Amino acid sequence: MKNIIYRNPNEVESFNIKRFTKSLSKYAKVSEKEVKEALENFDHYDNLHVSCLVEVGMKLIGKKAGDKVMKEYFDDHAEWFDEGKFERLRRITGYLVGTLDRWNDAKKAEESARVKHSVNSSINDAERMVALETQAMEHNIAYAR
């Protein structure tokens, strides 16, 4: 990675890892080695948008100082993003989304009808089958045993 691109391709600046590491140290103690490891995925790029560096910074700060400090870091650098807000993304029915606000009725129905899984479920298999059948009947979906 050689250059950082800001608002447009003409606003280019050479990347300085020491300067980037120092800017992160305002929020959490991050070593230059940790920064290099986090940036390995971008080694094959000559140019990188500043928002990518902010995301790398968020990841490193989140590991060291937690979500509150990570959000503070993001808010201080939100100008490099279109919307400038912190949003949780989830994969729902094959789409990465933060909220369902912009989905049409059919997609919302598909989301509400999906089977929700959990890693550490305390429900036994018989109870799970009853719950799945009930959920399927509520949404008028055929459910095969």
PyMOL commands that set and color helices and strands:
alter all, ss='L'
color gray80, all
select helices_A, chain A and resi 17-24+32-38+40-42+50-65+67-80+105-113+125-138
alter helices_A, ss='H'
color red, helices_A
select strands_A, chain A and resi 3-5+12-14+47-49+90-92+95-97
alter strands_A, ss='S'
color yellow, strands_A
deselect
rebuild
show_as cartoon
